[in-house]
Amino acid sequence: MTRVAVALFVFAGALGLARADEKALKELEGTYKLALAERDGKSADKELTDKAVVSIKGDVFEMAMGDDKKVAKIKVGGDLKQLTIDLSPADGPEKGKTFAGIYKVEKGELTLAFSEKGDRPKEFKSDNEAVLLRLKKVEK
């Protein structure tokens, strides 16, 4: 009987986490303009930031730069201290890889920091082969 109770408790906890993750994904949904893009402490060309549009719907993250589109699956998690996001490209040379990151949402902006190699960033900085993106939500 005790095993059944423990199993139900673990299942209920996992179900609660899945619902929290679904809620977090729902809160991220929308269309964004790229306000800032940095890698290894260097800013991307203004032409790139002016062209790029990001859309998030469900667990799909899509970045369009003109006719070029990059699509990734996202998984969110974490706690109140640190929200985590993992990006898994759906195609191209990065297909099959997972880039571990962190995110925050403040005043209509979504900020992401993720590592292309290595451990999940602990800060919103673009050093040590990390990528930093700041996305401004587009109001419809």
Secondary structure as GFF3:
##gff-version 3
##sequence-region A 1 140
A	DSSP	alpha_helix	2	28	.	.	.	ID=ss1
A	DSSP	beta_strand	30	39	.	.	.	ID=ss2
A	DSSP	beta_strand	42	43	.	.	.	ID=ss3
A	DSSP	alpha_helix	46	51	.	.	.	ID=ss4
A	DSSP	beta_strand	52	57	.	.	.	ID=ss5
A	DSSP	beta_strand	60	65	.	.	.	ID=ss6
A	DSSP	beta_strand	68	78	.	.	.	ID=ss7
A	DSSP	beta_strand	83	89	.	.	.	ID=ss8
A	DSSP	beta_strand	99	106	.	.	.	ID=ss9
A	DSSP	beta_strand	109	115	.	.	.	ID=ss10
A	DSSP	beta_strand	130	137	.	.	.	ID=ss11
###
